[in-house]
Amino acid sequence: MGWLTILPQVVAIGIVLWRKEVILALIAGIFTSELLLLIGSENGVVMMAPLETIERVVNVFSSADSTRVLMFSLIIGCLIAYLRHSGGVTALVELLINKGVTKTKKQAGLMSFVIGIVLFVESNLSVITAGIVSRGLYEKFGMSRERLAYVIDSTSAPVCILILINGWGAVVLANLNANGLENAETTLIGTIFYNFYAWIALAIVLYTIVADKTHGPMKECEERKQMEIAQSGLEEFPGSKARFMIVPLFTLISLIFIFMYWTGGGEIRSGDGSKSILYATIISCIVAYVMMISTGRFNHMQLVEIGFKGMNELLQLVSIVLLSLALGASLKVLGTGAFVAGMAGDNLPMIMIVPMLFLASSLMAFTTGTSWGTFALMIPIGVPLIQMLGLPPAFVISAILGGGVFGDHCSPISDTTMISSVASGCSLLDHVRTQLPYALVGGIATFFVYIVVGIFVI
């Protein structure tokens, strides 16, 4: 259907800008996509579009991975509630400050940044851990949750695509081999240097932390947070201990690694991320529950109520995740990704091919909300260009990888974007709105860097 394939996203984005309502926008996007599919079908009945929209949402649960993501998105709310009500968050913040580990805003920001680098094995693990550990610290030093969401989101994926000893590297390598690229491993290593968006994104995050400067909508959130902190503070939990946060958190991190190793048959980078995170989160909740009930300060019914209240706080976000998965599935059938990929064009000047691949990957990741899906669709386009035109393999592939991450950072239907919102405790729309200017600066700069470097490389 050509340009019509991007109509669902145009409708969804238009409603977000008009009504500031994500759920309505996603429903409208799914409906538009299903309507177009019926129009393009020989036996399609346009009046069935509302029912097809419902069925598309229902079909999300036919995927085990998608169901696990939804379950995890709820259960992590229970875990966060346990950590907060046990007093573990407050106690850990006080411990870190008293021990001199985090005495300033810069040190608090650097801690979340370093956690994102250390836990490069899995992007969601990086985001969750950095978010849970840093929420109390950001609160203590008067930094907004939107700022935390930006730091952990814009650290995790760039680090994962640069340190490729993880699932990201395995996915890219599999795609390169499947498309017949010679010396795929050497090419993959070569992309580290040329992945300009990842390096620029990390540099901007560091600037934000070290210079303690915020701009645009993020600055407004910071000013609002300063006013809130002046009127309140962290919750007080007499007698609370840092172990009530440290033990469940250590359980979460260690079990994710163990389950990644187990599900990967002895290879961590081949492990099943959705299974590992779900299993580890459930067990961590049980550990937190046992620790809290053993103190005698809580009974079973109180903990059940706390857990459900925590999940209830994330119910709206889980609904957004559900609708986003449905929209992504509908757009895949409609062919939105394939159309966006074709926008790279066949008649471009040689110097513009790689920058346009970066742009096409960005648009695809933005419209579909998935970096890995973008890699799977764009690498089959990039490899023939390498083989037919003699373009530098690492240079071409790096543009596809960087574009996938950039588009993912801008997309309101990206799973990493949503999980960053959950981990930091801010709304999805506020996270997208505040992160977008930073991502756009990095993306625009990267586009021109590819043009300049291409003069010397091609």
N, C-alpha and C positions, 0 to 999 in steps of 0.2 A: 504493500500500500504506500510505499515511498514515505513522503513526509508525514503522512497521517499516523505512522507508527509512533511518532513522538507526541501525538496529541494527548494521550493519557497523562504524560508527565507535565505538559503545558497546563492542562486543566488542574492537576494537583497543585502545582506551584502557584498558579493563579489564585486558587482558593486560600492557600496558606498566606499569601501576601495580602489578600483581601480581608479574610475573616480571622487570620491568626489561629486557625483551627486545623490541626494535623489530621485527626481522625476523619473528619468530614472530607478533607482533601484526598486522603487515601481511598476512602470508599468511592468518591467520585472518579478517581483515577482508575480503579478496578472496573467500575461500571462502564467507563468510556472504552477501556481496552476490550472488555467482553462484547460491547456493542459493535465495535469495529470487527471483531472476530466473526460475529454473526452476520454482519453485512458482507464480509468477504467469503462467507461459506455459501455453497450452492443451496443447501437445504436449511439455511439459518432463518430463524423466526425472530425478528427484531424485538418483539414483545417479550421474549424470553430473557432479555438482558438482565433484569433484576434477579431472576432465579439463578442465572448463570453466575452472577456476582456472588450470591450466597454460596453456591457450590464451589466456586473457586476458593473461598475462604475455608470451607469445610475440608477441601482437599489438601490443605496445608498439613493436616494431621495424618495424611497418608504417608508422609515422609517421617521416618523415625528421627532423623537429625533435626528437622524443624520442630518436632514435638519436644525433643530434649531441650532445645534452645528456649522454648516457651516455659517448660517446667523449671529450668534453671533460673530464668528471669523472674519467676515468682519466688522460688526458694531462697535466692540470694537476699531477697527482702527480709525473710525470716532470720537469716544469719546476721544481717546488718542490725536488725532490731535487737537480737540477743546480745551482740557485742556492745550496743549502746546502753541497753537497760542493765546490763551486768556491771556497768561502770568501767569496763575494760578500756574503752576509747579514751575517756577522761584520764584514767590512771596512766595509760601509755603516753599520752601527751605530756603530762606532768613529769613522767620519768625521763622522757627524751629531753625536755627542757632542763630539768635538774642535773642531768648528766652532761649537759653542754653539747649534746648532739645537734639539737636544733634550737638555737637561741634567737634567730632572726627569721624574717620572712624569706630571705634568700636561701638560708639553709633548709627551711621547710620545702621550698620549691625545688631545690636541688635533690632533696631526698626522693620526691616523687619522680623526678627525672632519672635518677640513678636506678631506682627500682625498675623503671621501664626498660632500661638498658640491660640490667642483670638478668631479668626474666624474658630474654629474647626468644625463648623456645616456643612461646605461644602468645599471640597478641592479646587474647582475652584474659589470660592469666596475668599478664603484665598490667592491663588496665584495671582489673578487679583488685589486685593486691595493692597497687599504687593508690587507687582510689580509697580503699578501706583504711589503709595506714595513714593517709595524708588528710582525710576529711577533718579530723579533730584538730590537726596542726593548722590547717588553713583557717579553720574557725577561730582558733586561739589568736592568730596573728591578723585577723580581720581581712582575710582574702576570700573572694567569692568562690562559690562552688562552680560557677561557670569557668573561672580561671583554672581550677583544678581539672575540670573536664577537658579543657583545651590542652593542658600540659600532658595529661596521660594519653589522650587520643592522638596527639601529634607527635608523641614519642614512640608509642608502641609499634605501629605499622612501619614507619621509616626504619626503626632499628631492626625489625624482623626481616625487612627486605634487603638490609645491608649485611646483617650477620645471618647468613643463609643456612646455618646448621640447624634447620628446623623444618616444620611442615611447609612453610612458604617456599623454601629452597627445593623441597621434594616435589611440590606441585609444579613449579616452573621447570625443573629439570625433566620431569615426566612429559610436559608439553613440548619441550625442545626436542627430546628424543622421538616422541610420537610424530613430529613433523619433519623428521629426517635431517636435522641440523648436525653437521659434523662438529666434533670437539665441543659437545654441549657443555661439559663440565668446565672447560677453559672459558667458554663464553659466559657462563653463569658467574664465574669469579670476576671476569672482566667488567661485568655490569656494576660492580661495587663502586668503581671509580666514576663511571659515567652516570650514575643514578643521581642526577643533580637535584631533583626535587626532594629526595630523602635527606640529603645533606643540608639543603637550604631550610627545609622544615625544622630540622633539629637545631640549626643555627638560630632561627627565629625564636624557638622555644627557649633556648639558652639566653638570648638577649632579653626576653620578657622576664626571666627569672633574675638574672644578674643585674640588669639595669633597673629592675622593678618598675618597668614602664608598661602601661596598658593603653590601648587606643580603641576608638570607635565604641561600639556597644559594650565591649568588655570594660571600658573605663567607667561607663554608667553603672554597671553591675558592681564594680569595686567601690564606687562612691556610696552606693546604696548599702553595701555590706558594712562599710565603715560606720554608717549611721546606726545600723542594727546592733553592731558590737558595742557601740557606746551606750546602748540602752539595756544590753543583756550580756550574757557570757555563756561559757560551757555549763552544761548541767552538772550539778553536784551529786556525787554518789559516795557518801561516807563509808569508809572501810573498803572501798573497791581496790582491786589489785590489777596490775598490768597483765598478769597471766591470763585473766579472763578474755583478753583479746589476743595475746601472743600465742597461746596454745591452740585455739581454734584456727587462727590464721596460719600457723605453722603446719597444722594438720591439713588445711586446704592446699597449701603450696606443695608439700611433700607428696600428698596423695595424687595430685594432678600429674606429677612427674612419674610416680609409680604406675598409675593407670595408663599414661601415655606409653610407657615402656611395655606394659602388659598387652595393651590393645595393638601395639605396633609389632608384636612378635619379637621383642628384644631390640627394636629400633625406636627410640623416642620420637624422631622426626616423622616416622610413619604411623604414629599413634592416632587414635580417634579422639579429636579434641572435644567434640560434643559429649561423648560418653564420659571422658575423663573428668571434665569440669562438673557435669551433673552428679556423678558418683561422689566426687570429692566434696562438693557443696553439701550434699545430703549428710554425709558422715560428719562433716564439720559442724553442721547444725546439731547433730546428736551429741557431739562432744561438748558444745557450748551448753546445751540443755542439761547434760549430766553435771557439768561443773556448777551451773547456777542452782540446780535443785539441791546439790550437796551442801550448799552454804546454809540452807534452812531459811533464807530470806524469800524464797519463791516456792510455790507449790505447783503441781502439775497444771491445774486449770489456769493459773496466772501465766505460765509459760506458753500454754496453747494460745491464750488471748494475745500475748505479746507477739507471738509468731505470726498469727493471722493478721494482726494490725500491720505488721511489717510488710506482709505480702499485699495487703490491701493498698498500702501506699504506692505500690508499683503496678497496681492493676491497670491503670490508664496506659502506662508505658508498655506493658505486656500486650495490651490491645493494639497498640501501635506496631509492635513487633509482628503480631499475627497478621495484621492488614498489610504490612510491608512485605512479608513473605508471600502473601497472596498476590500482591501487585507485581512482584518480581517474577513469579511463575507465569502470570498472565502476559506480561511483556515479553517473556521468553518465547511463548507460543506465537505472539503477534509478530515477532521478528524485529523488535526495536533495536536490540544489540547488533544484529547483522547489518541493519541499515546504517546505524551510527558508525560502525566499522568501515563501511564502504565510503564514508565521507572523506577518508584519507585521499581518495582520488587516484587516477591513473596518469594524469597529465601535469603533475607538479614538477617544478624545477628540482633537480637532484638535491640541492641544498635544503629544500623545504620538506622533503619526504619525512625525515626523522622528527622535526618539530610537529608536523601534522599527525604523525603516528601518536605522539605524546598527547596532542589535542583530542584525537579520536578516542584514545584510551580513557582520557579524562571524562569525556562526554558519556562514554559507555558506562563507566563505573558510577558516574553521577546518576544516570537514568535507571540503572539496574541495582545499585547499592551493594555491589560485590566486586572486590579486587580479584579474587581467584577466578570468578566467572569471566571477568574482563581478560585475564591472562589467557584463558582457554579459547576465547574468541579472537583475540588480537594476534597471538603468536602465530597461528596459521596464516595470517596476512603478512606478518613481518618476515618469517623465514623465506618465503618465495622471493621477496624483495632483496633479501641478502644474497640468495643464490643467483638471481637473474641479473641484478645490477652491481653485484660485487661490493655492497655496502659493508662496513665494519660490523660484524655480528654483535659484539658487546654494546656498541653504540646504539644500534637499532633496538635490541631487546631491552636495554636500560630505559629507553623512552616509553616502551609499553608498560614496563613495571612501575616506573615513576608516575605515569599517567593514571594507572589503576589506583595507586595510593592517593594521588591528588583528588581524583574524582570521588573516591570513597570518603575523604575528609570533608568534602562539600555536600555530600548526599544525606538528606534527612532519613533515607530508608536503609542506610548502611547498618549492619549489625554492630560493628565496632562503635559507631556513633551512638547507638542506643545504649550499649553496655557502658560506655563512658558516662552517659547521663545517669544510669543506674548507680554506678560505683561512686560518682561524685555527689549525687543527690540533687541534681538540678533538672529542670525540665528539658525535654528533647529540643523543643523549638528555641529555647534560650541558648542551648549549647551550639546548635547549628548557626544561629544568628551571630553569636560572639566569635565563633571559630572561623567563620567564612572569610572575613577580611584578611586574617593572617594567612589562610590557605591560598586565597587569591593572589596575594603578594608573592608567595612562594611559587605558585603556578605560573604567573606571568613572567617572573624572573627566569624560571626554568625554560620556558618557551624560547626566550631570546638567547639564553645561554646555549641551547642546542643549535640555534642558527649560527652563533659566533664560533663555537667549537667545531661545527660542521665544516666551516671554511678550511680548517686545518686538517680535519680527520678524513673527510670524503675526497 
